[in-house]
Amino acid sequence: MNILASGMGWFDHTPGGLNRYFADYMEAMRRQGHDMRGLITARGERVSAPSYVKEVLAPAAQGAAGASTLARNRAFAGAVRAELRREPADVFNPHFALYAMMVTRQLLPPHVPIVTHFHGPWAQEGRVEDRGGRLARGVRYRLKRRIELLSYRRSDRFIVLSAYFRDVLADSYGIAPERISIIPGAVDTARFCPAPDRELVRRELGLLPDQRVFFCARRLAARMGLDRLIRAMAGVAQSHPQAVLYIAGDGVQREALRALIAELGLGGRVVLLGRISNEALVQWYQAADCSIVPTATLEGFGLVTVEALACGTPVLGTPYGGTREILERFAPELLFADGSPEALAARLDAVLGGAVRLPDAAQCREHVLARYTWAEVARQVGELFAEAVHARSGQVAR
């Protein structure tokens, strides 16, 4: 099947769950025999995308640092038109509402269905992160919301990664549940795997033999709950001097989190690693005693949860969204009672004190191999695409 997909950015330039998913998804679908073509934007920076993924460039306005949102939208619509002229597609598969907004039904042949991957409520996430004035925040929220509604009302079918996001899509956007299919995310289990020699990896990272290492890979943003995790570590550090928390990632909260660490006297006990390479990410998962996902809200799937488990590392997570769905069916004791600093501290203390027994590496990895592989995800997506093509053809024939 010939599929034209549109994403957001490329993961090596703009790390994040959507971009990581899009890259691995494209590769997995090609391995299943589908002719996948992808469109992304990276604003002209050099990215490592393969030849079947094209970067859409939009001209910048005179004197501007980059292209406007409207210009990028027009460029995306033009790129879709050009790709369809070059080679027809059986399915159009957008992954980000903003860059699908101008791809109207008139732009696509009547028989081509639109199957949208819904990776989250863009407007709502933006409102949580927005630190601008009240009026400006409201304007930006309404604009993003309008863009989402315009994009989604054209879609024939939707794919979500969790039951939580199915409910968000149905309740917040009015999408009929029968048009929504839950196909969970997945992980490259060949790359995310236990280390042959875990102690060697720990030494390479400079970790001490007696350290109890907690690791958290998150964008440094408000909804990720990192401030609560750091506050939880204040009490844990006093009771367990061997406990250390390493946080990988970058974002707008970097300086605020750094200041919080200093304020609580946690220098050396909570370490901000900044942005790390994909190779280093795997090493940190392998080396950690436990990975932590402290997200406060809007956790649609929890790719970092599956990545850590694939490396044989147990995960403690807040009981929200996709994280809850992954851990609840595996080991419910890995879920925090809630997202408060007190609940996080209580569970960390229980783990360090031995009151909570963590699953071993084999159990963690087996949970992923049984449910979250790209071969299975690609199979399910392919079946859904075939259904959408058949249904659309029937509508056109009538």
Summary of the structure (lengths in Angstrom):
residues: 398
radius of gyration: 21.7
end to end distance: 23.4
largest distance: 70.9
contacts: 1355
relative contact order: 0.12
helix: 48%
strand: 14%
